Amino acid sequence: MISLRIIGVFLFFLLVSCENNEQDELVLWTKDDSIEMNTEFSEEEEYYIQQYLKRRPNWNMIETGTGLRYMIYSQGDGDSAVRSYYAKVDYKVSLLTDEVLYSSEETGPSTFKIDFSEVESGLQEGIKRMRVGDKGIFIIPSHLAHGLVGDMNKIPPLETIIMDIHFISQSK
């Protein structure tokens, strides 16, 4: 799965940088080429997400218009997430292969400003659907996670991530 995507990205950059045989000009990558490539990546990613969900038939995921899938599996009794407040969360980030990449068990809880920080846009969207005390799972497609380059550490390029989130608290 990952190797085909990396090869695709490599071929994309190779095509963009190749020279025309006779005119010594760069080959232009058209908007239509980009749309076609993005469509292929999106279809492949959707296929892998569907396969992942088939292995979890008890998960009742809700899909948003952006492609985020989420499920609140334990209800809290706190307030709903508030824009511009700081959210404190326990988390586990994994891939569709179930490989855990990051976890608050190792680093401690994370705090970020709701709608105003540089965490994944899928996490921002998901946290706004939670209440303090909730525990939820987010399936975040690559375009809402780390996109074309990954996180330059553990998350590969064009990779869907799974976040298991416990919304511990929020503050101004």
Buried (B, 14 or more C-beta within 10 A) or exposed (E): BBEEBBEBBEEBEEBEEEEEEEEEEEEEBEEEEEEEBEEEBBEBBEEBBEEBBEEEEEEEBEEEEEBBBBBBEEEBEBEEBBEEBBBBBBBBBBBBEEEBBBBBEEEEEBBBBBBEEEBBBBBBBBBBBBBBBBBBBBBBBBBBBBBEEBBEEBBBBBBBBBBBBBBBBBEE
